Amino acid sequence: MSESDKEEGIALTLLNRLTEVRLPRALAIKEQVDRGEVLDESEIAFLERVFEDAVANQSRWEKHPELAEVISKVAALYNEITAKALENEKNSKS
């Protein structure tokens, strides 16, 4: 297996994990925060892991510009979730 094939396989695996595992969970969390709920520790840990993985794999994603649109949409979703979660947390302490 060439290095290019290996890199392609890793990128496809990461994309699959993103679309099959992380995106559905992120959408469920988004529904929660949209209802005004605060995040629990497991949801916060999930978002932290996703952020850490995104940073760690940034160079890998940059090698696949065809994925730029989906990656940017997912990043925007995570940004919406964290912003709304912070707002909910502030409101719950008022």
C-alpha positions, 0 to 999 in steps of 0.5 A: 500500500502506497503512502497516498493510499494509506493517507486516503484511507485515513481521510475516508475513515475520519470522514466516515466517523464524522458523518456516522458518529459525530454529526448525529450526536452533534445534531442531538446536542444542538437540539438540546441547547436550542431547547435551552438545556445546559450541557452535561460533562459527557457532552462537553467532553465529546465537544472537546474531543471533536475540537482536539481531533479537528486541530490534530487532523487539520493538515490531513483535511487540507490535503482534501479540498473536496471536503472543505464544504462539509468540514466548514459546515460541521465547524459552523455547527459546533460553533453554534452549539458552543455559543448557545450552550454558553448562553444557556449556562449563563441564563441558568445561573441568573 
